[in-house]
């Protein structure tokens, strides 16, 4: 299924409200998994919801697709929406993102990068994140750090 592509055929580039999920994945050293996305800078694994999915299902599916990892025991960090989460992507599509941000340290499997979506995937110390981390993802991570504070 590719709900958004099908919807775009009907509405063109007009703004849509699109729900999705991202996940802060922490390893045993409390390092955070980030991916260098092919569509921009560094960010968190995740993506848009498909029809019939819960936000948790979306998180699990996207992480599996992008990293090869299976995750469980998701804890909701926060939900982000509103005018600060309006995006116009390179092809002209406009969207308002509603993003559920989860955290987990319950990870199984072997890290496998999907080269269609990632240039690199690696763990970083939370206080040594890459400069090319996009502001959107930095906001999500800071929300988690502030909760842990």
MONORMO-V532853 format. One record per residue. N is the residue number from 1. RES is the residue in one letter. D_LAST is the distance of its C-alpha to the last C-alpha in Angstrom with 1 decimal. Layout:
N/RES/D_LAST + N/RES/D_LAST
This chain:
1/X/39.8 + 2/X/38.6 + 3/X/38.0 + 4/X/36.9 + 5/X/39.9 + 6/X/42.2 + 7/X/40.8 + 8/X/41.0 + 9/X/44.7 + 10/X/45.2 + 11/X/43.1 + 12/X/43.1 + 13/X/40.4 + 14/X/39.6 + 15/X/36.0 + 16/X/34.7 + 17/X/31.7 + 18/X/30.3 + 19/X/27.7 + 20/X/25.9 + 21/X/23.0 + 22/X/20.9 + 23/X/19.0 + 24/X/16.1 + 25/X/17.9 + 26/X/16.4 + 27/X/18.9 + 28/X/19.2 + 29/X/17.9 + 30/X/14.6 + 31/X/16.3 + 32/X/16.4 + 33/X/19.9 + 34/X/21.2 + 35/X/24.7 + 36/X/26.8 + 37/X/28.4 + 38/X/32.1 + 39/X/31.6 + 40/X/29.2 + 41/X/26.4 + 42/X/23.6 + 43/X/21.8 + 44/X/20.6 + 45/X/23.3 + 46/X/24.5 + 47/X/27.1 + 48/X/29.2 + 49/X/30.2 + 50/X/33.8 + 51/X/36.1 + 52/X/35.6 + 53/X/32.1 + 54/X/29.0 + 55/X/25.7 + 56/X/24.8 + 57/X/28.3 + 58/X/27.7 + 59/X/24.6 + 60/X/26.4 + 61/X/29.6 + 62/X/28.1 + 63/X/26.1 + 64/X/29.4 + 65/X/31.5 + 66/X/29.4 + 67/X/28.2 + 68/X/30.5 + 69/X/27.7 + 70/X/27.6 + 71/X/24.3 + 72/X/23.6 + 73/X/21.2 + 74/X/19.4 + 75/X/16.4 + 76/X/16.2 + 77/X/13.1 + 78/X/15.1 + 79/X/18.6 + 80/X/19.5 + 81/X/23.0 + 82/X/25.1 + 83/X/26.8 + 84/X/24.0 + 85/X/24.6 + 86/X/28.4 + 87/X/29.8 + 88/X/33.2 + 89/X/33.8 + 90/X/36.4 + 91/X/39.1 + 92/X/38.8 + 93/X/37.1 + 94/X/34.8 + 95/X/32.0 + 96/X/29.2 + 97/X/26.5 + 98/X/24.7 + 99/X/22.1 + 100/X/20.3 + 101/X/17.3 + 102/X/16.8 + 103/X/15.1 + 104/X/17.1 + 105/X/17.8 + 106/X/21.2 + 107/X/23.5 + 108/X/27.3 + 109/X/29.9 + 110/X/30.6 + 111/X/29.0 + 112/X/31.8 + 113/X/31.5 + 114/X/33.4 + 115/X/35.2 + 116/X/35.9 + 117/X/32.3 + 118/X/30.7 + 119/X/31.7 + 120/X/29.2 + 121/X/26.4 + 122/X/24.2 + 123/X/20.9 + 124/X/18.7 + 125/X/15.9 + 126/X/12.8 + 127/X/13.1 + 128/X/16.9 + 129/X/17.5 + 130/X/21.1 + 131/X/22.2 + 132/X/24.1 + 133/X/21.1 + 134/X/22.1 + 135/X/20.2 + 136/X/20.2 + 137/X/18.3 + 138/X/15.9 + 139/X/15.0 + 140/X/14.5 + 141/X/12.3 + 142/X/10.1 + 143/X/9.8 + 144/X/8.6 + 145/X/6.0 + 146/X/4.9 + 147/X/5.4 + 148/X/3.8 + 149/X/0.0
